[in-house]
Amino acid sequence: MNPRIVPLVLLLLLVAVQAQLWTGRGSVVHVQEMKEKIAAQKQANDRARQENERLASEVSDLRDGLDMVEEKARSELGMVKPNEVYVHVTPR
């Protein structure tokens, strides 16, 4: 066998591995993009978790206390107690 073939084959394999590293799936650029997507998804998950905790707290308050129910009825539905007068002031 020709002694030049072995180094040539090894060189071709090295070039193929380098090409995969820089351009293919699992490349440096691809891995960086995936890391950025993971970071963005973690931030979205944290925001959703905080919103879920806030909503769970509100549900708990609505189940436990009538004060929250009264506040919601007054602010969102415009309800008043008997013998109360509702006055709505609009800005000019």
Secondary structure as UniProt FT lines:
FT   TURN            3..4
FT   HELIX           5..23
FT   TURN            25..26
FT   HELIX           28..64
FT   HELIX           66..77
FT   TURN            82..83
//
